[in-house]
Amino acid sequence: MVPNLALVETASQTILATPEPLIRFQQMQNTVLLKDSQWGAIDGELCLVTDFRPTLGRVEQGVAVSADTTFPYAAVSLTCKGVPDITGFITHKVDFQNLWAIFEEREVSDQEEVLMYWTRTHYKNFAARFLSATMPKVIVIVSEKGTYKSVQGGFPLKRSTEVIVCVYALNAIEWRVPEVIR
């Protein structure tokens, strides 16, 4: 029996909610992440990006532009902790530019995969942490195919670990880390 269970209703389904991380991830299949509070469920977790779909956003001369700034720039399909079918919407222009650079400008080969961390806890200074709602949060990593499956325990970001240490540990071929993240 799992303690502290509660029923949570979403727009399309009722799910069982619990504070235990493993069960929380098992229930995330077919989940949509838009707000920071929703993305927080995968804060610091290593995710495999299986698809990148720009919506109204594009990059022109190195700058993210959109026909409607109230609409997400793109959607990404993710697998986190082995749970497939998570869709996350990218709403920050720097996060979008970094994903665009990897998927649209660089292109990912069949021998590579794209990994991603979403975090709001690894900012360089207090001001950035205080303003985290307006800051970029996505770290994009290109690694050899099979890296995601090979890491044990999901390889989460720890608050005390600098992001670049995790990037190097994943044998990154290329990476994009926003300037405000340490």
C-alpha positions in Angstrom: 0.0 0.0 0.0 1.2 3.5 -0.9 0.7 6.1 1.8 -0.7 9.6 1.2 -2.6 8.8 -2.0 -5.1 11.4 -3.4 -7.2 11.6 -6.5 -6.2 14.4 -8.9 -8.4 15.4 -11.8 -6.8 16.7 -15.0 -8.6 17.9 -18.1 -8.7 14.4 -19.6 -8.2 11.9 -16.8 -8.2 11.2 -13.1 -4.8 10.0 -11.7 -3.6 8.8 -8.4 -1.2 11.3 -6.8 1.5 10.6 -4.3 4.7 12.4 -3.1 6.8 9.3 -3.9 9.0 10.2 -6.9 8.8 6.8 -8.7 5.0 6.6 -8.6 4.8 10.3 -9.6 6.9 9.6 -12.8 4.9 6.4 -13.6 1.7 8.6 -13.6 3.2 11.2 -16.0 2.6 9.3 -19.2 0.6 11.4 -21.6 1.3 14.5 -19.4 1.6 18.0 -20.8 4.0 20.5 -19.2 3.4 24.2 -19.7 3.7 26.1 -16.4 6.7 26.1 -14.2 4.6 24.3 -11.5 4.0 21.5 -14.0 7.6 21.4 -15.2 8.7 21.2 -11.6 7.7 17.5 -11.6 10.9 16.9 -13.7 13.1 19.6 -12.2 16.7 18.4 -12.3 15.8 15.0 -14.0 17.6 13.9 -17.1 15.2 13.5 -20.0 15.5 12.2 -23.5 14.1 14.6 -26.2 12.4 12.4 -28.8 10.9 15.2 -30.9 11.1 19.0 -31.3 8.2 20.8 -33.0 8.2 24.5 -33.4 4.7 26.0 -33.2 4.6 29.7 -34.1 8.3 30.2 -33.2 11.4 30.4 -35.5 14.8 31.9 -35.2 15.8 34.7 -37.5 19.4 36.1 -37.4 20.0 34.4 -34.1 16.8 35.8 -32.4 13.7 33.9 -31.5 10.6 35.4 -33.0 6.9 34.4 -33.0 3.8 35.6 -34.6 2.1 35.4 -31.1 4.2 35.9 -28.0 1.5 34.5 -25.8 1.8 31.1 -27.4 4.6 28.6 -26.8 7.5 28.8 -29.2 7.7 25.0 -29.5 6.7 21.6 -28.1 9.1 18.8 -27.1 8.4 15.2 -26.6 10.2 13.7 -23.7 11.0 10.5 -21.9 11.9 11.0 -18.2 12.8 8.2 -15.9 11.6 5.8 -18.6 8.2 7.4 -18.8 7.3 8.2 -22.4 4.8 10.5 -23.9 5.5 13.7 -21.9 5.0 16.8 -23.9 6.6 20.0 -22.7 5.9 23.4 -24.2 8.9 25.8 -24.6 7.9 29.3 -23.6 11.3 31.1 -23.0 13.0 32.5 -26.1 16.6 31.4 -25.0 15.4 27.8 -24.3 13.8 27.8 -27.8 16.9 29.3 -29.5 19.1 26.6 -27.9 16.8 23.7 -29.0 16.4 25.3 -32.4 20.2 25.5 -32.8 20.5 21.7 -32.0 17.5 20.4 -34.0 17.2 22.9 -36.9 20.6 24.3 -37.5 23.0 21.5 -36.4 20.7 18.5 -37.0 21.1 15.4 -34.9 22.6 12.3 -36.6 21.3 8.7 -36.2 24.3 8.0 -34.0 23.3 10.8 -31.5 20.5 11.6 -29.1 19.4 14.8 -27.4 19.2 15.0 -23.6 17.7 17.8 -21.6 17.5 19.0 -18.1 14.9 21.5 -16.9 15.9 23.3 -13.7 15.1 26.4 -11.7 17.6 25.7 -9.0 21.0 26.2 -10.7 21.2 29.9 -11.3 24.5 31.7 -10.8 23.4 34.4 -8.4 20.6 35.4 -6.1 19.0 37.9 -8.5 18.6 35.2 -11.1 17.1 32.8 -8.5 14.8 35.5 -7.3 13.6 36.2 -10.9 13.6 32.5 -11.9 10.1 32.8 -13.3 11.5 35.0 -16.1 14.7 33.1 -16.7 15.6 30.3 -19.1 15.6 26.8 -17.5 16.6 24.3 -20.2 20.0 22.7 -20.6 20.3 20.9 -24.0 22.9 18.1 -24.5 23.8 16.1 -27.6 25.4 12.7 -26.7 26.1 9.4 -28.3 23.0 7.3 -28.9 22.3 5.1 -25.9 23.7 7.5 -23.3 20.2 8.0 -21.8 19.6 4.3 -21.3 23.2 3.8 -19.9 23.0 6.2 -17.0 22.1 4.7 -13.7 19.6 6.2 -11.4 18.5 8.7 -14.1 21.5 10.9 -13.4 19.6 13.9 -11.8 21.2 17.3 -11.3 22.0 17.8 -7.6 21.8 21.3 -6.1 25.4 21.2 -5.0 26.7 20.1 -8.5 27.5 22.5 -11.2 25.7 21.8 -14.4 28.9 21.6 -16.5 30.1 18.6 -14.4 27.0 16.7 -15.4 27.4 17.7 -19.0 31.0 16.4 -19.1 30.0 13.2 -17.3 27.4 12.5 -20.1 30.2 12.6 -22.7 28.5 15.5 -24.4 29.3 16.1 -28.1 27.7 19.5 -27.9 25.7 21.4 -25.3 23.7 24.6 -24.7 23.6 26.0 -21.2 21.9 29.4 -20.7 24.4 32.0 -19.4 22.5 32.5 -16.1 22.8 28.8 -15.1 26.0 27.6 -13.3 
